[in-house]
Amino acid sequence: MCTFRLSPAVADAFPGTLVAVVTATGLRGREPWPATGTALADLEQRLADGTWAPADESDPRIEAWHSAYRSFGTNPRRVRPSVDALGRRLAKKGTLPRINPAVDSYNSVSVRHGLPVGAFDLDHVTGAVDIRHADGTETFTPLGEPGTVEHPRAGEIVYTDAAGVLTRHWNHRDAHRTRVTEDSAHVAFVLETLRAAFDAHLVETAAGELRDLLIPHADRTEVHLLTPERPQAAL
């Protein structure tokens, strides 16, 4: 069992925080996921047709993250929220990257709904996962850079476990240690908003859509919600 916790300081600073954690157990990442392929192709075709475009920084969903980043000292135009960076990449290239079925699934949900979505391989998480302000002593090894060690600035919001930082700048970049691969069997997918009063239904819809993509390829899936009023969830 793994517990996710929203720290009181983060809850106080961002009272509109809503985090949906979708867990998948017995995930089978080496079999075909046709619905995920269809979801990606649909987004790319709609973009090409001009009938849809990903949210950009003028959208309130993205602007809220830019404001949050600035509040803890991160320039969001240099270090972009994940959903912003992914949407910009899609708009420029016309396609989304194909990484593996689980990652491709959450990427499609992220850009479709304009919400940051990430994931952790829970078999590589140590202890509880906390969303909190960094104190500056933590270590972080970025995804794809196993030889790199960074130290978040004090005050930066991060996801952490007992062994180090899992995500820097709240949702900018995930850690290499807990990356999701084709062989990840126990995964937590995290969807976020800072505008629960406006976007709670959107988060729940997106979490349901992601779960629908996961269900055919997992033994069990569940959805848990974190809010300032309910800051802890045992997965």
C-alpha positions as CSV (number, residue, x, y, z in Angstrom):
1,M,0.0,0.0,0.0
2,C,1.2,3.6,-0.8
3,T,-0.2,6.8,0.7
4,F,-0.4,10.1,-1.2
5,R,-0.5,13.2,0.9
6,L,-1.1,16.9,0.2
7,S,0.8,19.0,2.7
8,P,-1.1,21.6,4.7
9,A,1.2,24.4,3.4
10,V,0.4,23.5,-0.2
11,A,-3.3,23.2,0.6
12,D,-3.3,26.6,2.2
13,A,-1.4,28.2,-0.7
14,F,-3.6,26.6,-3.4
15,P,-7.0,26.0,-1.9
16,G,-8.4,25.0,-5.3
17,T,-6.1,22.0,-5.6
18,L,-7.7,18.8,-6.8
19,V,-5.6,15.7,-7.5
20,A,-7.1,12.5,-9.0
21,V,-4.9,9.5,-8.5
22,V,-5.8,6.6,-10.9
23,T,-4.1,3.4,-9.8
24,A,-3.7,0.3,-12.1
25,T,-2.6,-3.0,-10.7
26,G,-1.5,-5.9,-12.9
27,L,-0.9,-3.6,-15.8
28,R,0.1,-5.3,-19.1
29,G,2.2,-2.9,-21.1
30,R,3.5,-5.3,-23.7
31,E,0.2,-6.2,-25.3
32,P,-1.6,-4.1,-28.0
33,W,-3.7,-1.1,-26.7
34,P,-5.8,-0.3,-29.7
35,A,-8.1,2.2,-27.9
36,T,-5.0,4.3,-27.0
37,G,-3.8,4.3,-30.6
38,T,-7.2,5.4,-31.7
39,A,-7.3,8.2,-29.1
40,L,-3.9,9.6,-30.2
41,A,-4.8,9.4,-33.9
42,D,-8.2,11.1,-33.3
43,L,-6.5,14.1,-31.6
44,E,-3.9,14.4,-34.3
45,Q,-6.6,14.3,-37.0
46,R,-8.7,16.9,-35.3
47,L,-5.7,19.2,-35.0
48,A,-4.9,18.7,-38.7
49,D,-8.5,19.4,-39.6
50,G,-8.5,22.6,-37.6
51,T,-11.5,21.4,-35.5
52,W,-9.5,21.3,-32.2
53,A,-6.3,22.7,-30.7
54,P,-4.5,22.0,-27.4
55,A,-4.9,24.6,-24.6
56,D,-2.2,27.2,-24.5
57,E,-1.0,29.7,-21.9
58,S,-4.0,32.0,-22.6
59,D,-6.3,29.2,-21.4
60,P,-7.3,29.6,-17.7
61,R,-6.4,26.0,-17.0
62,I,-2.8,26.6,-18.2
63,E,-2.6,30.2,-16.9
64,A,-3.3,29.0,-13.3
65,W,-0.2,26.7,-13.5
66,H,1.9,29.6,-14.8
67,S,0.8,31.7,-11.9
68,A,1.5,28.9,-9.4
69,Y,5.0,28.4,-10.9
70,R,5.8,32.1,-10.6
71,S,4.6,32.0,-6.9
72,F,7.4,29.5,-6.0
73,G,10.1,31.1,-8.1
74,T,9.9,29.1,-11.4
75,N,9.7,30.9,-14.8
76,P,6.9,29.0,-16.5
77,R,8.0,30.1,-20.0
78,R,11.5,28.5,-19.4
79,V,10.3,25.6,-17.3
80,R,6.8,24.8,-18.5
81,P,4.1,22.8,-16.8
82,S,3.9,19.4,-18.4
83,V,0.5,19.9,-20.1
84,D,1.7,23.2,-21.6
85,A,4.9,21.7,-23.0
86,L,3.1,18.7,-24.4
87,G,0.4,20.8,-26.0
88,R,3.0,23.1,-27.6
89,R,4.9,20.1,-29.0
90,L,1.7,18.7,-30.5
91,A,0.7,22.1,-32.0
92,K,4.2,22.4,-33.6
93,K,4.8,18.9,-34.8
94,G,1.2,17.7,-35.4
95,T,1.8,14.5,-33.5
96,L,2.3,13.2,-30.0
97,P,5.3,11.0,-29.1
98,R,4.8,7.3,-28.8
99,I,6.5,6.1,-25.7
100,N,4.7,3.1,-24.4
101,P,0.9,2.3,-24.1
102,A,0.5,3.6,-20.5
103,V,2.4,6.8,-21.1
104,D,0.7,7.4,-24.4
105,S,-2.7,6.9,-22.7
106,Y,-2.1,9.6,-20.1
107,N,-0.5,12.0,-22.7
108,S,-3.7,11.7,-24.8
109,V,-5.9,12.5,-21.8
110,S,-3.7,15.3,-20.7
111,V,-3.7,17.3,-24.0
112,R,-7.4,16.4,-24.7
113,H,-8.5,18.0,-21.4
114,G,-5.8,20.6,-20.8
115,L,-4.7,19.0,-17.5
116,P,-1.3,18.0,-16.2
117,V,-1.1,14.2,-16.0
118,G,1.9,12.1,-14.9
119,A,2.6,8.7,-13.5
120,F,4.8,6.8,-11.1
121,D,5.8,3.1,-11.1
122,L,4.7,2.3,-7.5
123,D,7.1,-0.7,-7.4
124,H,9.9,1.9,-7.3
125,V,8.3,4.3,-4.8
126,T,9.6,4.2,-1.2
127,G,7.2,5.0,1.5
128,A,4.5,7.7,1.2
129,V,4.3,10.2,-1.6
130,D,4.0,13.9,-0.5
131,I,3.1,17.0,-2.5
132,R,5.0,19.6,-0.5
133,H,7.5,22.5,-0.7
134,A,11.1,21.4,-1.1
135,D,13.5,22.4,1.6
136,G,16.5,22.4,-0.8
137,T,18.2,19.3,0.5
138,E,16.3,16.8,-1.7
139,T,17.8,15.0,-4.7
140,F,16.3,14.5,-8.1
141,T,17.4,12.5,-11.1
142,P,15.5,13.6,-14.2
143,L,13.8,11.2,-16.5
144,G,16.2,10.0,-19.2
145,E,19.2,11.3,-17.3
146,P,20.2,8.5,-14.9
147,G,23.7,10.1,-14.2
148,T,22.3,13.5,-13.3
149,V,21.5,14.7,-9.7
150,E,19.7,18.0,-9.2
151,H,18.6,19.8,-6.0
152,P,15.2,21.6,-6.1
153,R,15.2,25.1,-4.8
154,A,13.8,25.6,-1.3
155,G,10.1,26.5,-1.7
156,E,9.6,24.8,-5.0
157,I,6.6,22.4,-4.9
158,V,7.6,18.8,-5.6
159,Y,6.3,15.3,-5.3
160,T,8.6,13.3,-3.0
161,D,9.0,9.9,-1.4
162,A,11.4,8.7,1.2
163,A,14.2,8.3,-1.4
164,G,14.0,11.6,-3.2
165,V,12.0,13.9,-5.5
166,L,9.6,12.2,-7.9
167,T,8.5,15.4,-9.9
168,R,10.1,18.8,-9.9
169,H,8.2,22.2,-10.2
170,W,5.0,20.3,-9.2
171,N,4.5,18.7,-12.6
172,H,7.2,19.8,-14.9
173,R,9.3,16.7,-15.1
174,D,9.3,13.2,-13.6
175,A,12.1,11.3,-12.0
176,H,14.0,8.5,-13.8
177,R,13.7,6.1,-10.9
178,T,9.9,5.9,-11.0
179,R,9.4,6.2,-14.8
180,V,6.7,4.1,-16.3
181,T,7.8,1.5,-18.8
182,E,6.2,-1.4,-20.7
183,D,7.1,-3.6,-17.7
184,S,5.5,-1.4,-15.0
185,A,2.7,-3.5,-13.4
186,H,1.6,-1.2,-10.5
187,V,1.2,2.4,-11.6
188,A,-0.3,5.6,-10.1
189,F,-1.5,8.1,-12.7
190,V,-1.9,11.7,-11.3
191,L,-4.2,14.3,-12.8
192,E,-4.3,17.8,-11.4
193,T,-6.0,21.2,-11.4
194,L,-5.7,24.3,-9.2
195,R,-9.2,25.4,-10.2
196,A,-11.4,22.8,-8.5
197,A,-14.4,25.2,-8.4
198,F,-14.3,25.3,-12.2
199,D,-12.6,22.1,-13.3
200,A,-13.6,19.4,-10.8
201,H,-16.0,17.8,-13.3
202,L,-13.3,18.0,-16.0
203,V,-10.8,16.2,-13.7
204,E,-13.3,13.4,-12.9
205,T,-14.2,13.1,-16.6
206,A,-10.5,12.9,-17.6
207,A,-9.8,10.4,-14.8
208,G,-12.7,8.2,-16.0
209,E,-11.4,8.4,-19.6
210,L,-8.0,7.4,-18.5
211,R,-9.4,4.5,-16.5
212,D,-11.4,3.3,-19.5
213,L,-8.1,3.1,-21.5
214,L,-6.4,1.2,-18.6
215,I,-9.2,-1.3,-17.7
216,P,-8.7,-3.7,-20.6
217,H,-5.1,-4.0,-19.7
218,A,-5.1,-4.2,-15.9
219,D,-6.3,-6.6,-13.2
220,R,-7.7,-3.7,-11.1
221,T,-8.1,0.1,-11.4
222,E,-9.3,2.6,-8.8
223,V,-9.7,6.4,-8.6
224,H,-8.8,8.4,-5.5
225,L,-9.2,12.1,-4.9
226,L,-7.0,14.5,-2.9
227,T,-8.3,18.0,-1.9
228,P,-7.4,20.4,0.9
229,E,-10.4,18.9,2.8
230,R,-9.3,15.3,2.1
231,P,-5.5,15.6,1.9
232,Q,-4.6,11.9,2.2
233,A,-5.4,8.8,0.2
234,A,-4.3,5.2,0.8
235,L,-3.9,3.5,-2.5
